[in-house]
Amino acid sequence: MLNVAIVGLGYWGPNLLRVFDSMDFCVVKYCCDKDDGVRHTYQQLYPRIVFLSEFEVILNDPDVDAVVIATPVPTHYFFAKQALSSNKHVFVEKPLTLEIEHAIELTELAEQKQLTLMVGHLMLYHPAIEWLKKIIIDGELGQICYLYSQRVNLGRLRSKENAMWSLAPHDISVALYLIGKNPNSVSANGYAYLQPDVEDVAFINLTFESKMAAHIHCSWLDPHKIRKMTVVGEKRMAVFDDMNKEEPIKIYDKGFSAVDDDKNRLISMPYVRFGDIWIPHIPAEEPLMRECKHFLDSIINSTNPISDGRNGIDVLTILHQAQDSMLQSQALSISYE
């Protein structure tokens, strides 16, 4: 039985508390938050858990196996380093840190101490994304040409991070997972309408080897709530719609087919091929439940999580280059640690 401590009960922390508290093979021993009112509220809901404001109590308790960090992004590095230095496994919400150097330091520290460091790239644990990855590996879509995503809504407005930093980590992590490679260049544009120098909308273009590409559109200034990704392959196309809980995946058996005419090699233009639309059954499992279970399984089995520190570094590297691309108004190459 693993003992877990949760740090931060703001926006996302209560969801992590709910899920970890529901699991059979872990116990939430502590919850830490500096807000007295927040602690009082959740103490009524979870009376057996110790709620406190002093993080040092968690660090000094040898019975605590893992620390789950859901604090504001600028504090991720501080809390994660303290926890790893105290020999605790660490789950930290995305992004891993603000600075690449800090992410590298945390990853190397976890590797040195043989501890699990996992980043909350939630969408990697969505059963539909896992299913989509499998059919890509199996060649059902053919060679991937490109993919594009939309993650837009009206709100939730942030003042300390722009829409790209708030929303794009989800789709960047999924793009890397599905394509199976890191991009070698990025170009990005962002526009601030509501607050000075805080972009409300961003468009990111990632270029991979073999002419593969990904386009990511994220915004909190949009009349629609859309969470959708389209993957275009040479054989078939797939659409993942996270807002459609009943039918999150649709496979379109359509595209272009080459002309096979031995008598007339001058005819080389492909023709449009229309086929069926296939809607597979995807288990209705909560991604957050799967993500938290994966973290605990990684600790128990001493295996690397899918969204480990190295994955967190890659996503963070792309975000930084995309931010620089916005500022410089030009495409930039990406080098990885």
N, C-alpha and C positions, 0 to 999 in steps of 0.2 A: 504494500500500500504506500503510495507516494504522498508526501505532504507538500501542499502547494500554497504559496502566498501570492495574492494579487495586489498590485500597486497601481492606484489610479482608478477612481470610480466616477469619472466624468461621463463622456459621451458613450464610449465603447466598453469601458470596464465592467459595467453591470451585466452586459451580455456574456462576457467571459466568465464572470462570477456565476451566473445562472447555469452555464454549460458545465464548467468544472465541478460545481457543487452537485450536479446530477449524475456524475460518473461514479461507477462502482469501485474502480481501482485507484481512486485518489481521494484525498480529504483536503478541503480548503481550510487551512489552519488560521491564516491571518488575511485581513484586508487592510490596506494602508491608504489613507487619504488625509490631506491636511485640513479639509473642510469639516468642521464639527457637525454641521447640519447634515451633510451627506452621510457621515459615519452613523449618526443617530438614526437616520431614515433606514439604512440597510441593516443596522443592528436589530431593528424590529422584525425585519423579514428573515434574517438568518441569525437567530439568537445563539447558536452554538459556536459561531465563528468569532474570533477575537478581532475587534476593529480598533485600529490604533493610528497615530499620526507619526510615530517614530520609526523610520525605516531601519534604524540600527538594530531594533529588537529582532527583526526578521533575519538580518545578516548574522547576528550572534546566536541564533537558535540552530544547533546542529541537526535538529530533526526536520528542518525545512529542506526539501530536496530540490524544489524548483520555484522560480520567481517569474510571475507573469506581469509584464510591464505594459500598461495602457495609459501612460501619462502624456502630457504634451510633447511633441516631437523634439524640441530643443533639450529636453531632459533625458531622452532615451539613453544617450551615451553615459551619463552620470550614473543612472540607476543600473544599467546593464553591466558596466564595468565593476561597480561595487559588488553586485551579486555574483558575477563570475569569479572575482577575486576572493570571494567568501565560499567558493566551491559549490555554487548553486547552478543548476541548469537554468537556462533563460529562454523565455518566449517574449518577444518584443513586437509590438504592433509596427506596421509599416509607416514610413520607411525606417530602416534599421537605425540610422542616425542622419544628421544633416550633412556632416562632413565625411568624405570618402576615407580620409586618414583614420578617423575614429572607427568607422565600420571595419577597416582592415585590422586595426588594433584589437577590437573585440573578437573578431573571427580568429585571429592568431592566438589570442588568449584562451578562447574556448578549445581550440585544437591542442594547444599546449597542455591544458589541464584535462583533456579528454572529456569535456562537458558538451552537452547539447546546446547549441544556439540556433534558435529558429525565429524566422521573421514571419509576421502575420500577413502573408500574401494569400488572402482568403480564397480568391477565385481558383487557385490551383487545386483546391480541395472540393470544388463543386463536382458532383457526380457527372454532370453533363460535360464538363471540360475534360474530366478523366476519360469518359466514353469517346469524346472527340479525338483525344490524343491516341487512343487505341486504334481507331479506324484510320488515322493518318499513318501510324506505324504499319498497319496491315495493308496499306496501299489502296484503300477504298476510294480515296479522293484523287489518287495519282500524285504526281509531283506538285507541291504547293507553289502557286504563282504569287499570290499576295493575300493579305487579309486586311480588313479594316474594322474599326470599332467605334461605337458611339456610347459615351457615358455622360448624359446630360440631364438636367433637371432645373427647376426654379428653386435655388437654395441647395444646400446649406452654406451661407456666406461665411467666409473666413477673413480675418484681417492680418494674420501673421504668415499665411502661405497662400499661394495663388491656386487657381483651379487645377493646373497641371500637377503640382506637388500633392494636392489633396486627392485627386481622382486618377491620374494616369498610372500610378504604380500598379494598380490592379491589371490594367490592360497591357502594360509593358511586360509584366511578369507572365501573363498568359501567352503573349506573342512569343516570348523566348521559349516557353514550355512547348507550345505547339510546333513551332518551326524547328526547335532543337538546336538552334545556333544563336549566337549574339550578333547584333547588327554591327556593321563596320562604319556607318556614318548616320548622321541625324540632321534634319533641318526642322525648325519649329518656328511658329508664329503665335504670338499671344496678344490679347487686346484687353486693356483695362477700361471699363466704363463706369463702374460704381465707386471705386476707390483708387486714388492715385497709386500707380506702380504695383497694383495687385491685379494680375490678369484674371478676368472672369471667364475667358474662353481661350482654349489653346488647340492648335492643330500641329500634330507631330508626325513627321515622316521618317521611318526607319528603313535603311537599305541594307540588305543581307547579301551574302555570296549567292552566285547563280541567279542573279536578277530577282530574287525574292524581296518583297517589300511589305511594310505594314504602315497603315495610316491610323492615327488615333485622334479622335475628336472628343474633347472633354470640356464641360461648361456647367456652371451653376446659374447661368442666365439664359434659360431656354423654356419655352412654353410646354415642352413635352418631357416626360420622364422616360428615358430610353436607356436600356442596358443591353446592347446588342453587338454581336461580332459575326462577321461574315468571312468565311474561309473559302477561297477560290482555288480549286485544284484543276489539273489538266483533264481529269476524268469526270469529277463531280464537284458540287459546291455544297457547303454546309452553312447553316445559320443557327447561331446560338442566341436565344432571346431569354434573358434572365427574368424578364417581366412576365413571361408565359410559364407559369408553374406547372401546368398540365402537359404542355408540349414544348419543352425548352429547346429541343433540337429538331431541325428539319434538314433532310438531305435531298438535294435537287439533282436528279440524274439528267443534267443538261450541260451543254457546252458546245465545243466545236470538234468535229471529227475530220481527219485528213482524208483527202480523196485518194482512193487506191485504184488507179487506172493504168494498167501496164501498156495499153495501146496508145495512150495519149499523155505522155509525161509533161506536156505543156500545161495541162490542167492541174494546178497545184493549190488553188484556194480552198481552205477548209470549208465545210458546210455546217450550218447550225443543226445541232441535235437536241431534240426535246424528248425527255423521258418522264418517268414518274417522280412524285414527291414522296419520300419515305420519312415517316415519323416514328422513330424508335421509342421504346419504353425506357424511361430513365427513372431509377428509384428515387422516391421523394425523401431524400436524406438531407438534413440541414448541413450546409457546408461548414458552418462554425463548429458543429459537433464533430464532424470528420477531421477538421483541422486540429482541434484540441486533443482528440484521440491520437492523431498522428504524432503530436508532440510527446504525449505520454509513452506511446509505443516506441518512439525513437530513444527515449531515456531507458526504458526497460530492456530493449533489445540492443542497445549501443549501436544504433544505425544512424546515418545522416538523414535528416529530414529533407523533403523535396525543396523546401524554401529555407535552406541553411544560410549560414553567414555569407558564403561565396555567392549564392544567388542574390542575397541582399546587396552585396557590393556591386554586382553587375547592374541591377536595377538602379541603384543610386548613381553609378557612373553615367548611365544613359540620361538620367534626370538632370545631372549637372551639365552634361554636354548640350542637352536640349535647352536648358536655361541660357547657356552661353550663346547658343544659336539664335535664340530670341533677341538677345541684346545686340548681337553683331549682325543680325539679318543675313546670315549666310549658313550654308551647310558646313558641318564640321565632322571630321573623322573621329572615331572613338577608339581609344586604346584602353586595355584592361589590365588590372594588376594580376 
